Amino acid sequence: MAALARDVPAARVTGIAAGLQALVELPAGRAEDEVVAEAARHGLALDGLAAYAGPGESHQPALVVGFGTPPDHAFTGAVARLCAVPRG
């Protein structure tokens, strides 16, 4: 959370206390599907919030980020790549 706040201050992180996923609301002007594709090019497997929305539901463009998966040695690099994605 600290890295995202520092590197992407326009992104808002919620849900961190709820379990193994967080919601990262994207800065204005960033399309969710484009950010998910860019994340994949950086080696990150992320979902957009649209993947969890019901038909016709609207939402702020956001990423669903699982943080329970990376092993300790990979976590720092994964966070750095995650911070690079919303910035574009």
Sequence and secondary structure as in RCSB ss.txt:
>XXXX:A:sequence
MAALARDVPAARVTGIAAGLQALVELPAGRAEDEVVAEAARHGLALDGLAAYAGPGESHQPALVVGFGTPPDHAF
TGAVARLCAVPRG
>XXXX:A:secstr
 HHHHHH TT EEE GGGSSEEEEE  TT  HHHHHHHHHHTT   EEGGGG  TT     EEEEE SSS HHHH
HHHHHHHHHHHH 
